[in-house]
């Protein structure tokens, strides 16, 4: 699932001591040792995720933070690969189509890899003829000519996209040429080691040299969806960089602060990471 997208599932506590990082204001953040009993990913009812509630809260319109994220990812992908031949992967899609839309010019096929049965059902229905709320997202992408060359995005999405139910922790290795993972790894568990494992498995599912984009809720303390509480690991830029720089080259991280349009309580911003998969 995906979270800025997921506010109520930012599909985004701890076991052991987290690395020291920097806060939104630059201050040092010391992570305290976590409770051994912190909930794991498997402890949450993902199949009962309230897709409609999450969709209404996060994607009924193009928010300013999603606009900034999409501009960064659009410009990175527009310069990344020759058009049309890649196999794309979006991990933890949730009720969010804009990562798939962002990969359309690069891909002949796109796999949406999603664990929740409720989200899988929504995705399979939506990709056939997606709703008008996604039009502003596509219009923003089309500010780059590569996206204009796609033609009819609804038909392209219907023709190229498939949905596979599965966990990020069971992703096949080295199977895709380009990938996205938005608001997932930090929003599926309260254990840092599961966050780190999810990030590494995402990158490991991509071929060497593959461009990727990932987004994270900064310092998220969890989120509510349809009356249920879902978990998070409180990540920040330095922590994310330390994990990714061992597996990626040309790595660039951008922080998006909270503006007047606050998505929900309990986070300090969003972080976007773009890069290419490093040879092992």
DRENPA-3360 file (N, C-alpha, C; in nm, 2 decimals, always signed):
BEGIN
1 = XXXXXXXX = +0.08/-0.12/+0.00/+0.00/+0.00/+0.00/+0.09/+0.12/+0.00 ~ +0.03/+0.24/-0.02/+0.10/+0.36/-0.03/+0.05/+0.47/+0.07 ~ +0.12/+0.55/+0.13/+0.07/+0.64/+0.23/+0.04/+0.79/+0.22 ~ +0.13/+0.87/+0.17/+0.08/+1.01/+0.17/-0.04/+0.99/+0.10 ~ -0.04/+0.90/+0.05/-0.15/+0.83/-0.01/-0.22/+0.76/+0.09 ~ -0.15/+0.71/+0.18/-0.22/+0.64/+0.28/-0.24/+0.72/+0.39 ~ -0.29/+0.81/+0.41/-0.30/+0.88/+0.54/-0.37/+0.79/+0.62 ~ -0.47/+0.75/+0.57/-0.52/+0.65/+0.66/-0.45/+0.53/+0.62;
9 = XXXXXXXX = -0.40/+0.48/+0.53/-0.30/+0.37/+0.54/-0.17/+0.41/+0.49 ~ -0.11/+0.49/+0.53/+0.01/+0.52/+0.46/+0.08/+0.40/+0.44 ~ +0.03/+0.32/+0.34/+0.09/+0.19/+0.34/+0.22/+0.20/+0.30 ~ +0.27/+0.32/+0.55/+0.38/+0.36/+0.63/+0.34/+0.32/+0.76 ~ +0.75/-0.12/+1.73/+0.81/+0.00/+1.67/+0.94/-0.02/+1.69 ~ +0.93/-0.08/+1.70/+1.07/-0.07/+1.72/+1.12/-0.20/+1.79 ~ +1.23/-0.25/+1.75/+1.30/-0.36/+1.81/+1.45/-0.32/+1.80 ~ +1.51/-0.30/+1.90/+1.65/-0.25/+1.90/+1.66/-0.10/+1.89;
17 = XXXXXXXX = +1.78/-0.05/+1.88/+1.80/+0.09/+1.88/+1.82/+0.14/+1.74 ~ +1.75/+0.24/+1.70/+1.76/+0.30/+1.57/+1.88/+0.39/+1.56 ~ +1.93/+0.41/+1.43/+2.04/+0.50/+1.42/+2.01/+0.64/+1.45 ~ +2.10/+0.72/+1.50/+2.08/+0.86/+1.52/+2.06/+0.93/+1.38 ~ +1.97/+1.02/+1.37/+1.95/+1.09/+1.25/+1.92/+1.24/+1.28 ~ +1.86/+1.31/+1.18/+1.83/+1.45/+1.20/+1.68/+1.47/+1.19 ~ +1.63/+1.56/+1.27/+1.49/+1.60/+1.26/+1.46/+1.70/+1.16 ~ +1.34/+1.74/+1.14/+1.29/+1.84/+1.04/+1.37/+1.97/+1.06;
25 = XXXXXXXX = +1.40/+2.01/+1.18/+1.47/+2.13/+1.21/+1.62/+2.12/+1.22 ~ +1.67/+2.00/+1.19/+1.82/+1.97/+1.19/+1.87/+1.92/+1.32 ~ +1.78/+1.91/+1.42/+1.83/+1.86/+1.55/+1.86/+1.71/+1.55 ~ +1.95/+1.67/+1.63/+1.98/+1.52/+1.64/+1.87/+1.45/+1.70 ~ +1.84/+1.33/+1.65/+1.73/+1.25/+1.70/+1.79/+1.12/+1.75 ~ +1.78/+1.09/+1.88/+1.83/+0.97/+1.94/+1.71/+0.87/+1.95 ~ +1.72/+0.76/+1.89/+1.62/+0.66/+1.89/+1.63/+0.57/+2.02 ~ +1.53/+0.56/+2.10/+1.54/+0.48/+2.22/+1.52/+0.33/+2.18;
33 = XXXXXXXX = +1.57/+0.25/+2.27/+1.55/+0.10/+2.25/+1.40/+0.07/+2.25 ~ +1.36/-0.01/+2.16/+1.22/-0.04/+2.14/+1.17/-0.16/+2.23 ~ +1.04/-0.16/+2.24/+0.98/-0.27/+2.31/+1.00/-0.40/+2.22 ~ +1.03/-0.51/+2.29/+1.05/-0.64/+2.22/+0.92/-0.68/+2.17 ~ +0.81/-0.64/+2.23/+0.67/-0.68/+2.19/+0.61/-0.60/+2.08 ~ +0.69/-0.51/+2.02/+0.63/-0.42/+1.91/+0.56/-0.50/+1.80 ~ +0.44/-0.46/+1.76/+0.37/-0.54/+1.66/+0.44/-0.56/+1.53 ~ +0.43/-0.67/+1.47/+0.49/-0.70/+1.33/+0.38/-0.68/+1.23;
41 = XXXXXXXX = +0.43/-0.68/+1.10/+0.34/-0.66/+0.99/+0.23/-0.77/+0.99 ~ +0.26/-0.89/+1.03/+0.16/-1.00/+1.02/+0.05/-0.98/+1.13 ~ +0.07/-0.89/+1.22/-0.02/-0.87/+1.33/-0.14/-0.78/+1.30 ~ -0.15/-0.73/+1.17/-0.25/-0.63/+1.14/-0.34/-0.69/+1.03 ~ -0.47/-0.65/+1.03/-0.57/-0.71/+0.94/-0.58/-0.64/+0.80 ~ -0.47/-0.66/+0.73/-0.46/-0.59/+0.60/-0.57/-0.63/+0.50 ~ -0.62/-0.75/+0.50/-0.73/-0.78/+0.41/-0.86/-0.70/+0.44 ~ -0.87/-0.65/+0.56/-0.99/-0.57/+0.60/-0.96/-0.42/+0.58;
49 = XXXXXXXX = -0.86/-0.38/+0.52/-0.83/-0.24/+0.50/-0.94/-0.17/+0.43 ~ -0.98/-0.06/+0.48/-1.10/+0.02/+0.43/-1.05/+0.10/+0.31 ~ -1.06/+0.04/+0.19/-1.01/+0.11/+0.07/-1.08/+0.23/+0.04 ~ -1.21/+0.23/+0.05/-1.29/+0.35/+0.02/-1.26/+0.47/+0.11 ~ -1.25/+0.44/+0.24/-1.21/+0.55/+0.33/-1.08/+0.61/+0.30 ~ -0.98/+0.52/+0.28/-0.84/+0.57/+0.25/-0.84/+0.65/+0.12 ~ -0.92/+0.60/+0.02/-0.92/+0.67/-0.11/-0.98/+0.81/-0.10 ~ -1.09/+0.82/-0.02/-1.16/+0.95/+0.00/-1.06/+1.05/+0.07;
57 = XXXXXXXX = -0.99/+1.00/+0.17/-0.91/+1.09/+0.25/-0.79/+1.13/+0.17 ~ -0.73/+1.05/+0.09/-0.60/+1.08/+0.03/-0.61/+1.12/-0.12 ~ -0.70/+1.08/-0.20/-0.69/+1.10/-0.34/-0.81/+1.16/-0.41 ~ -0.90/+1.22/-0.33/-1.01/+1.28/-0.40/-0.97/+1.40/-0.48 ~ -0.85/+1.45/-0.46/-0.80/+1.56/-0.54/-0.65/+1.55/-0.53 ~ -0.58/+1.63/-0.62/-0.44/+1.63/-0.63/-0.39/+1.73/-0.52 ~ -0.33/+1.68/-0.42/-0.28/+1.76/-0.31/-0.15/+1.82/-0.35 ~ -0.11/+1.93/-0.27/+0.02/+2.00/-0.30/+0.14/+1.91/-0.28;
65 = XXXXXXXX = +0.13/+1.82/-0.18/+0.25/+1.73/-0.15/+0.26/+1.63/-0.26 ~ +0.15/+1.57/-0.30/+0.15/+1.47/-0.41/+0.20/+1.54/-0.54 ~ +0.16/+1.66/-0.56/+0.21/+1.73/-0.68/+0.36/+1.74/-0.68 ~ +0.42/+1.78/-0.57/+0.56/+1.79/-0.56/+0.63/+1.65/-0.58 ~ +0.57/+1.55/-0.52/+0.63/+1.41/-0.54/+0.62/+1.37/-0.68 ~ +0.51/+1.39/-0.74/+0.49/+1.35/-0.88/+0.58/+1.43/-0.98 ~ +0.60/+1.55/-0.95/+0.69/+1.63/-1.04/+0.83/+1.57/-1.03 ~ +0.88/+1.54/-0.91/+1.01/+1.48/-0.89/+1.03/+1.35/-0.96;
73 = XXXXXXXX = +0.93/+1.26/-0.94/+0.93/+1.13/-1.00/+0.92/+1.14/-1.15 ~ +0.83/+1.22/-1.20/+0.81/+1.24/-1.34/+0.94/+1.28/-1.41 ~ +1.01/+1.38/-1.36/+1.13/+1.43/-1.42/+1.24/+1.33/-1.42 ~ +1.25/+1.25/-1.31/+1.35/+1.15/-1.30/+1.32/+1.04/-1.40 ~ +1.20/+0.99/-1.41/+1.16/+0.88/-1.50/+1.17/+0.93/-1.65 ~ +1.13/+1.05/-1.68/+1.13/+1.10/-1.81/+1.27/+1.10/-1.88 ~ +1.37/+1.10/-1.79/+1.51/+1.10/-1.84/+1.58/+0.96/-1.82 ~ +1.50/+0.86/-1.78/+1.57/+0.74/-1.74/+1.59/+0.63/-1.84;
81 = XXXXXXXX = +1.48/+0.59/-1.91/+1.49/+0.47/-2.00/+1.43/+0.50/-2.14 ~ +1.47/+0.43/-2.24/+1.39/+0.44/-2.36/+1.25/+0.40/-2.34 ~ +1.16/+0.46/-2.43/+1.02/+0.44/-2.41/+0.97/+0.30/-2.44 ~ +0.88/+0.25/-2.36/+0.80/+0.14/-2.39/+0.84/+0.00/-2.37 ~ +0.97/-0.02/-2.34/+1.01/-0.16/-2.33/+1.03/-0.23/-2.20 ~ +1.01/-0.15/-2.09/+1.05/-0.20/-1.96/+0.93/-0.27/-1.89 ~ +0.97/-0.35/-1.79/+0.87/-0.42/-1.71/+0.87/-0.34/-1.58 ~ +0.76/-0.28/-1.54/+0.75/-0.20/-1.42/+0.69/-0.27/-1.30;
89 = XXXXXXXX = +0.72/-0.22/-1.18/+0.67/-0.28/-1.06/+0.63/-0.17/-0.96 ~ +0.51/-0.17/-0.91/+0.47/-0.09/-0.80/+0.44/-0.17/-0.68 ~ +0.51/-0.15/-0.57/+0.49/-0.23/-0.45/+0.40/-0.16/-0.35 ~ +0.30/-0.24/-0.31/+0.21/-0.18/-0.21/+0.12/-0.07/-0.26 ~ +0.06/-0.09/-0.38/-0.01/+0.01/-0.45/-0.12/+0.07/-0.37 ~ -0.20/-0.01/-0.29/-0.31/+0.05/-0.22/-0.41/+0.11/-0.32 ~ -0.49/+0.20/-0.28/-0.59/+0.26/-0.38/-0.52/+0.39/-0.44 ~ -0.40/+0.37/-0.50/-0.33/+0.48/-0.56/-0.27/+0.44/-0.69;
97 = XXXXXXXX = -0.32/+0.51/-0.80/-0.27/+0.48/-0.93/-0.16/+0.57/-0.98 ~ -0.13/+0.67/-0.91/-0.03/+0.76/-0.98/+0.11/+0.71/-0.99 ~ +0.16/+0.62/-0.91/+0.29/+0.55/-0.94/+0.29/+0.48/-1.07 ~ +0.18/+0.40/-1.10/+0.17/+0.33/-1.22/+0.16/+0.43/-1.34 ~ +0.08/+0.54/-1.33/+0.08/+0.64/-1.43/+0.21/+0.70/-1.46 ~ +0.29/+0.72/-1.35/+0.43/+0.77/-1.37/+0.52/+0.68/-1.45 ~ +0.49/+0.55/-1.45/+0.58/+0.46/-1.52/+0.53/+0.43/-1.66 ~ +0.41/+0.47/-1.70/+0.36/+0.43/-1.83/+0.45/+0.45/-1.95;
105 = XXXXXXXX = +0.51/+0.57/-1.97/+0.59/+0.59/-2.09/+0.71/+0.49/-2.10 ~ +0.75/+0.43/-1.99/+0.87/+0.35/-1.99/+0.84/+0.20/-2.01 ~ +0.71/+0.16/-1.99/+0.68/+0.02/-1.97/+0.59/-0.04/-2.07 ~ +0.61/-0.17/-2.10/+0.52/-0.24/-2.18/+0.43/-0.32/-2.09 ~ +0.47/-0.35/-1.96/+0.39/-0.41/-1.86/+0.42/-0.35/-1.73 ~ +0.32/-0.35/-1.64/+0.34/-0.30/-1.50/+0.27/-0.39/-1.41 ~ +0.33/-0.44/-1.31/+0.27/-0.52/-1.20/+0.25/-0.44/-1.08 ~ +0.12/-0.44/-1.03/+0.09/-0.38/-0.91/+0.09/-0.49/-0.80;
113 = XXXXXXXX = +0.18/-0.49/-0.71/+0.20/-0.59/-0.61/+0.15/-0.55/-0.48 ~ +0.04/-0.60/-0.44/-0.04/-0.55/-0.32/-0.09/-0.66/-0.23 ~ -0.07/-0.65/-0.10/-0.10/-0.76/-0.01/-0.25/-0.76/+0.03 ~ -0.32/-0.65/+0.04/-0.46/-0.64/+0.09/-0.56/-0.69/-0.01 ~ -0.64/-0.79/+0.03/-0.75/-0.84/-0.06/-0.85/-0.73/-0.10 ~ -0.88/-0.64/-0.01/-0.97/-0.53/-0.04/-0.91/-0.43/-0.14 ~ -0.78/-0.40/-0.13/-0.71/-0.31/-0.22/-0.70/-0.38/-0.36 ~ -0.67/-0.51/-0.36/-0.65/-0.58/-0.48/-0.78/-0.58/-0.56;
121 = XXXXXXXX = -0.89/-0.60/-0.50/-1.02/-0.60/-0.56/-1.05/-0.46/-0.62 ~ -1.02/-0.35/-0.55/-1.04/-0.22/-0.60/-0.95/-0.19/-0.72 ~ -0.82/-0.23/-0.71/-0.73/-0.21/-0.82/-0.77/-0.28/-0.95 ~ -0.81/-0.40/-0.94/-0.85/-0.48/-1.06/-0.97/-0.41/-1.12 ~ -1.06/-0.35/-1.05/-1.17/-0.28/-1.11/-1.13/-0.15/-1.17 ~ -1.05/-0.08/-1.10/-1.01/+0.06/-1.14/-0.92/+0.07/-1.26 ~ -0.83/-0.03/-1.28/-0.74/-0.02/-1.39/-0.81/-0.04/-1.53 ~ -0.93/-0.09/-1.53/-1.00/-0.11/-1.65/-1.05/+0.02/-1.71;
129 = XXXXXXXX = -1.09/+0.11/-1.63/-1.13/+0.25/-1.68/-1.13/+0.34/-1.56 ~ -1.02/+0.39/-1.53/-1.00/+0.47/-1.40/-1.08/+0.59/-1.39 ~ -1.11/+0.63/-1.27/-1.20/+0.75/-1.24/-1.14/+0.88/-1.28 ~ -1.23/+0.98/-1.29/-1.19/+1.11/-1.33/-1.09/+1.18/-1.23 ~ -1.10/+1.14/-1.10/-1.01/+1.20/-1.00/-0.86/+1.19/-1.03 ~ -0.83/+1.09/-1.12/-0.69/+1.07/-1.16/-0.65/+1.16/-1.27 ~ -0.74/+1.23/-1.34/-0.71/+1.31/-1.45/-0.61/+1.43/-1.42 ~ -0.62/+1.50/-1.31/-0.52/+1.60/-1.27/-0.38/+1.55/-1.26;
137 = XXXXXXXX = -0.37/+1.42/-1.21/-0.24/+1.36/-1.19/-0.18/+1.34/-1.33 ~ -0.26/+1.29/-1.42/-0.20/+1.27/-1.56/-0.17/+1.40/-1.63 ~ -0.25/+1.50/-1.61/-0.22/+1.63/-1.67/-0.09/+1.68/-1.62 ~ -0.06/+1.66/-1.49/+0.07/+1.71/-1.44/+0.18/+1.63/-1.50 ~ +0.17/+1.50/-1.52/+0.27/+1.42/-1.58/+0.29/+1.47/-1.73 ~ +0.19/+1.51/-1.79/+0.20/+1.54/-1.94/+0.26/+1.68/-1.96 ~ +0.31/+1.74/-1.85/+0.39/+1.86/-1.87/+0.53/+1.82/-1.93 ~ +0.56/+1.69/-1.93/+0.68/+1.64/-2.00/+0.63/+1.56/-2.12;
145 = XXXXXXXX = +0.69/+1.58/-2.23/+0.65/+1.53/-2.36/+0.64/+1.38/-2.37 ~ +0.72/+1.31/-2.29/+0.72/+1.16/-2.30/+0.59/+1.11/-2.26 ~ +0.52/+1.18/-2.17/+0.39/+1.13/-2.12/+0.28/+1.16/-2.23 ~ +0.30/+1.27/-2.30/+0.20/+1.30/-2.40/+0.20/+1.19/-2.51 ~ +0.32/+1.13/-2.53/+0.34/+1.03/-2.64/+0.26/+0.90/-2.61 ~ +0.22/+0.88/-2.48/+0.14/+0.76/-2.44/+0.01/+0.76/-2.52 ~ -0.05/+0.88/-2.54/-0.18/+0.88/-2.61/-0.29/+0.87/-2.50 ~ -0.38/+0.77/-2.51/-0.49/+0.75/-2.42/-0.44/+0.68/-2.29;
153 = XXXXXXXX = -0.42/+0.75/-2.18/-0.37/+0.68/-2.06/-0.46/+0.57/-2.00 ~ -0.59/+0.59/-2.02/-0.68/+0.49/-1.97/-0.67/+0.36/-2.04 ~ -0.66/+0.37/-2.17/-0.64/+0.25/-2.25/-0.50/+0.18/-2.23 ~ -0.40/+0.27/-2.21/-0.27/+0.22/-2.19/-0.26/+0.15/-2.05 ~ -0.32/+0.21/-1.95/-0.32/+0.14/-1.82/-0.39/+0.01/-1.83 ~ -0.51/+0.01/-1.89/-0.59/-0.12/-1.90/-0.51/-0.23/-1.97 ~ -0.43/-0.19/-2.08/-0.36/-0.28/-2.16/-0.23/-0.34/-2.09 ~ -0.17/-0.25/-2.01/-0.04/-0.29/-1.96/-0.03/-0.33/-1.82;
161 = XXXXXXXX = -0.13/-0.30/-1.74/-0.12/-0.32/-1.59/-0.19/-0.45/-1.55 ~ -0.13/-0.52/-1.46/-0.19/-0.64/-1.40/-0.17/-0.63/-1.25 ~ -0.25/-0.69/-1.17/-0.25/-0.68/-1.02/-0.22/-0.82/-0.97 ~ -0.12/-0.82/-0.88/-0.08/-0.95/-0.82/-0.09/-0.93/-0.66 ~ -0.16/-1.02/-0.60/-0.17/-1.02/-0.45/-0.04/-1.08/-0.39 ~ +0.03/-1.01/-0.31/+0.15/-1.06/-0.25/+0.21/-0.96/-0.15 ~ +0.30/-1.01/-0.07/+0.37/-0.93/+0.03/+0.50/-0.88/-0.02 ~ +0.54/-0.77/+0.02/+0.67/-0.71/-0.01/+0.78/-0.81/+0.04;
169 = XXXXXXXX = +0.76/-0.88/+0.14/+0.86/-0.97/+0.20/+0.87/-1.10/+0.12 ~ +0.79/-1.12/+0.01/+0.80/-1.23/-0.07/+0.82/-1.19/-0.22 ~ +0.87/-1.08/-0.24/+0.90/-1.03/-0.38/+1.01/-1.12/-0.45 ~ +0.98/-1.16/-0.57/+1.09/-1.23/-0.65/+1.21/-1.14/-0.67 ~ +1.33/-1.19/-0.68/+1.44/-1.10/-0.70/+1.47/-1.08/-0.85 ~ +1.51/-0.95/-0.88/+1.57/-0.91/-1.01/+1.47/-0.94/-1.13 ~ +1.34/-0.91/-1.10/+1.25/-0.95/-1.21/+1.19/-0.83/-1.29 ~ +1.23/-0.70/-1.25/+1.17/-0.59/-1.31/+1.27/-0.48/-1.35;
177 = XXXXXXXX = +1.24/-0.39/-1.44/+1.33/-0.30/-1.50/+1.32/-0.16/-1.44 ~ +1.21/-0.13/-1.37/+1.18/+0.00/-1.31/+1.08/-0.02/-1.20 ~ +1.09/+0.06/-1.09/+1.00/+0.03/-0.98/+0.97/+0.15/-0.90 ~ +0.85/+0.14/-0.83/+0.81/+0.25/-0.74/+0.76/+0.18/-0.61 ~ +0.77/+0.25/-0.50/+0.71/+0.20/-0.37/+0.68/+0.33/-0.29 ~ +0.55/+0.37/-0.28/+0.52/+0.49/-0.22/+0.45/+0.47/-0.09 ~ +0.51/+0.51/+0.03/+0.45/+0.51/+0.16/+0.41/+0.37/+0.20 ~ +0.50/+0.28/+0.18/+0.47/+0.14/+0.22/+0.56/+0.09/+0.33;
185 = XXXXXXXX = +0.69/+0.09/+0.31/+0.78/+0.02/+0.40/+0.77/+0.07/+0.54 ~ +0.75/+0.20/+0.56/+0.74/+0.26/+0.70/+0.60/+0.25/+0.75 ~ +0.51/+0.20/+0.68/+0.37/+0.20/+0.71/+0.30/+0.06/+0.73 ~ +0.39/-0.04/+0.74/+0.33/-0.17/+0.75/+0.37/-0.25/+0.87 ~ +0.45/-0.19/+0.96/+0.50/-0.26/+1.08/+0.54/-0.15/+1.18 ~ +0.56/-0.19/+1.31/+0.62/-0.11/+1.41/+0.77/-0.15/+1.44 ~ +0.82/-0.24/+1.36/+0.96/-0.29/+1.38/+1.05/-0.23/+1.27 ~ +1.16/-0.16/+1.31/+1.26/-0.11/+1.22/+1.32/-0.21/+1.13;
193 = XXXXXXXX = +1.34/-0.33/+1.18/+1.40/-0.44/+1.10/+1.31/-0.48/+0.99 ~ +1.18/-0.47/+1.01/+1.09/-0.50/+0.90/+1.08/-0.39/+0.79 ~ +1.09/-0.27/+0.84/+1.11/-0.15/+0.75/+1.23/-0.17/+0.66 ~ +1.34/-0.20/+0.72/+1.47/-0.21/+0.64/+1.46/-0.33/+0.55 ~ +1.40/-0.44/+0.59/+1.38/-0.56/+0.51/+1.29/-0.52/+0.39 ~ +1.19/-0.45/+0.41/+1.10/-0.41/+0.30/+1.17/-0.33/+0.20 ~ +1.25/-0.23/+0.24/+1.32/-0.14/+0.15/+1.42/-0.23/+0.06 ~ +1.49/-0.32/+0.13/+1.59/-0.40/+0.06/+1.53/-0.49/-0.04;
201 = XXXXXXXX = +1.41/-0.55/+0.00/+1.34/-0.64/-0.09/+1.29/-0.57/-0.21 ~ +1.24/-0.45/-0.19/+1.19/-0.37/-0.31/+1.31/-0.35/-0.41 ~ +1.42/-0.30/-0.36/+1.53/-0.27/-0.45/+1.58/-0.40/-0.51 ~ +1.58/-0.51/-0.43/+1.63/-0.64/-0.48/+1.54/-0.70/-0.58 ~ +1.42/-0.66/-0.59/+1.33/-0.71/-0.70/+1.36/-0.65/-0.83 ~ +1.44/-0.55/-0.84/+1.47/-0.48/-0.96/+1.61/-0.52/-1.02 ~ +1.62/-0.51/-1.15/+1.74/-0.55/-1.21/+1.85/-0.44/-1.19 ~ +1.98/-0.49/-1.20/+2.09/-0.39/-1.18/+2.07/-0.28/-1.28;
209 = XXXXXXXX = +2.09/-0.16/-1.24/+2.08/-0.04/-1.32/+1.94/+0.01/-1.33 ~ +1.84/-0.06/-1.28/+1.70/-0.01/-1.29/+1.67/+0.12/-1.21 ~ +1.60/+0.21/-1.27/+1.57/+0.33/-1.20/+1.45/+0.30/-1.10 ~ +1.45/+0.37/-0.99/+1.34/+0.35/-0.89/+1.31/+0.48/-0.82 ~ +1.18/+0.49/-0.77/+1.14/+0.60/-0.69/+1.06/+0.54/-0.57 ~ +1.10/+0.59/-0.45/+1.03/+0.55/-0.33/+0.99/+0.67/-0.25 ~ +0.88/+0.67/-0.18/+0.84/+0.78/-0.09/+0.81/+0.73/+0.05 ~ +0.83/+0.81/+0.15/+0.82/+0.77/+0.29/+0.75/+0.89/+0.37;
217 = XXXXXXXX = +0.67/+0.85/+0.46/+0.62/+0.95/+0.56/+0.73/+0.97/+0.66 ~ +0.77/+1.09/+0.69/+0.87/+1.12/+0.79/+0.82/+1.12/+0.93 ~ +0.88/+1.05/+1.02/+0.84/+1.04/+1.16/+0.69/+1.01/+1.18 ~ +0.64/+0.92/+1.10/+0.50/+0.88/+1.12/+0.48/+0.80/+1.25 ~ +0.37/+0.83/+1.32/+0.35/+0.75/+1.44/+0.23/+0.66/+1.43 ~ +0.19/+0.63/+1.30/+0.08/+0.54/+1.27/-0.03/+0.62/+1.21 ~ -0.14/+0.55/+1.17/-0.25/+0.62/+1.10/-0.38/+0.53/+1.12 ~ -0.49/+0.60/+1.10/-0.62/+0.54/+1.12/-0.68/+0.53/+0.98;
225 = XXXXXXXX = -0.75/+0.42/+0.95/-0.82/+0.40/+0.83/-0.95/+0.33/+0.87 ~ -1.06/+0.39/+0.84/-1.19/+0.33/+0.87/-1.21/+0.29/+1.01 ~ -1.16/+0.36/+1.11/-1.17/+0.33/+1.25/-1.07/+0.23/+1.30 ~ -0.98/+0.18/+1.22/-0.87/+0.09/+1.26/-0.74/+0.16/+1.26 ~ -0.66/+0.13/+1.36/-0.52/+0.18/+1.37/-0.42/+0.09/+1.30 ~ -0.34/+0.15/+1.22/-0.23/+0.08/+1.15/-0.10/+0.14/+1.19 ~ +0.01/+0.06/+1.17/+0.14/+0.09/+1.23/+0.23/+0.18/+1.14 ~ +0.34/+0.22/+1.20/+0.44/+0.29/+1.13/+0.57/+0.28/+1.21;
233 = XXXXXXXX = +0.68/+0.30/+1.14/+0.81/+0.32/+1.19/+0.85/+0.46/+1.16 ~ +0.90/+0.53/+1.26/+0.93/+0.68/+1.25/+1.07/+0.69/+1.18 ~ +1.07/+0.71/+1.05/+1.19/+0.72/+0.97/+1.22/+0.87/+0.94 ~ +1.35/+0.89/+0.91/+1.39/+1.02/+0.87/+1.50/+1.01/+0.76 ~ +1.54/+1.12/+0.71/+1.62/+1.12/+0.58/+1.75/+1.04/+0.60 ~ +1.83/+1.07/+0.71/+1.96/+1.00/+0.73/+1.94/+0.85/+0.74 ~ +1.84/+0.81/+0.81/+1.82/+0.66/+0.82/+1.79/+0.60/+0.69 ~ +1.70/+0.66/+0.61/+1.67/+0.61/+0.48/+1.79/+0.61/+0.39;
241 = XXXXXXXX = +1.87/+0.71/+0.39/+1.99/+0.72/+0.31/+2.08/+0.61/+0.34 ~ +2.10/+0.58/+0.47/+2.20/+0.47/+0.51/+2.16/+0.34/+0.46 ~ +2.03/+0.31/+0.45/+1.98/+0.19/+0.40/+2.00/+0.18/+0.25 ~ +1.96/+0.28/+0.18/+1.96/+0.28/+0.03/+2.09/+0.30/-0.03 ~ +2.18/+0.37/+0.03/+2.31/+0.39/-0.04/+2.40/+0.27/-0.05 ~ +2.37/+0.16/+0.02/+2.44/+0.04/+0.00/+2.39/-0.04/-0.12 ~ +2.27/-0.01/-0.17/+2.20/-0.08/-0.27/+2.18/+0.00/-0.40 ~ +2.21/+0.13/-0.40/+2.17/+0.22/-0.51/+2.28/+0.31/-0.54;
249 = XXXXXXXX = +2.29/+0.35/-0.67/+2.37/+0.46/-0.72/+2.29/+0.58/-0.76 ~ +2.36/+0.69/-0.79/+2.29/+0.81/-0.83/+2.17/+0.85/-0.74 ~ +2.19/+0.82/-0.61/+2.08/+0.84/-0.51/+2.06/+0.99/-0.48 ~ +1.93/+1.02/-0.49/+1.89/+1.16/-0.45/+1.77/+1.15/-0.36 ~ +1.77/+1.22/-0.25/+1.66/+1.23/-0.16/+1.61/+1.37/-0.15 ~ +1.48/+1.39/-0.15/+1.42/+1.52/-0.13/+1.32/+1.52/-0.02 ~ +1.33/+1.62/+0.07/+1.23/+1.63/+0.17/+1.12/+1.73/+0.13 ~ +0.99/+1.69/+0.16/+0.88/+1.77/+0.13/+0.81/+1.81/+0.27;
257 = XXXXXXXX = +0.82/+1.93/+0.30/+0.77/+1.98/+0.43/+0.61/+1.98/+0.43 ~ +0.56/+2.00/+0.55/+0.42/+2.01/+0.57/+0.37/+2.15/+0.54 ~ +0.28/+2.17/+0.45/+0.22/+2.30/+0.42/+0.10/+2.32/+0.49 ~ +0.01/+2.41/+0.44/-0.11/+2.44/+0.51/-0.21/+2.32/+0.50 ~ -0.20/+2.24/+0.40/-0.29/+2.13/+0.37/-0.24/+2.00/+0.44 ~ -0.25/+2.00/+0.57/-0.19/+1.88/+0.65/-0.28/+1.76/+0.62 ~ -0.21/+1.65/+0.59/-0.28/+1.53/+0.55/-0.35/+1.46/+0.67 ~ -0.28/+1.46/+0.79/-0.33/+1.40/+0.91/-0.23/+1.44/+1.02;
265 = XXXXXXXX = -0.27/+1.40/+1.14/-0.18/+1.42/+1.26/-0.07/+1.31/+1.26 ~ +0.04/+1.35/+1.32/+0.14/+1.24/+1.35/+0.25/+1.22/+1.24 ~ +0.29/+1.32/+1.17/+0.41/+1.30/+1.08/+0.47/+1.44/+1.07 ~ +0.59/+1.45/+1.02/+0.66/+1.58/+1.01/+0.70/+1.62/+0.86 ~ +0.66/+1.54/+0.77/+0.69/+1.57/+0.63/+0.69/+1.44/+0.55 ~ +0.74/+1.45/+0.42/+0.75/+1.33/+0.33/+0.89/+1.34/+0.27 ~ +0.94/+1.22/+0.24/+1.07/+1.21/+0.18/+1.06/+1.12/+0.05 ~ +1.12/+1.18/-0.06/+1.12/+1.10/-0.19/+1.27/+1.06/-0.22;
273 = XXXXXXXX = +1.28/+0.94/-0.25/+1.42/+0.89/-0.29/+1.41/+0.84/-0.44 ~ +1.51/+0.88/-0.52/+1.52/+0.83/-0.66/+1.66/+0.78/-0.67 ~ +1.68/+0.68/-0.75/+1.81/+0.62/-0.78/+1.81/+0.51/-0.87 ~ +1.92/+0.44/-0.89/+1.94/+0.32/-0.97/+2.00/+0.21/-0.89 ~ +1.96/+0.09/-0.92/+2.00/-0.03/-0.85/+2.15/-0.05/-0.87 ~ +2.22/-0.07/-0.76/+2.37/-0.09/-0.77/+2.39/-0.24/-0.79 ~ +2.50/-0.27/-0.86/+2.54/-0.41/-0.88/+2.58/-0.47/-0.74 ~ +2.54/-0.59/-0.72/+2.58/-0.65/-0.59/+2.73/-0.67/-0.57;
% end
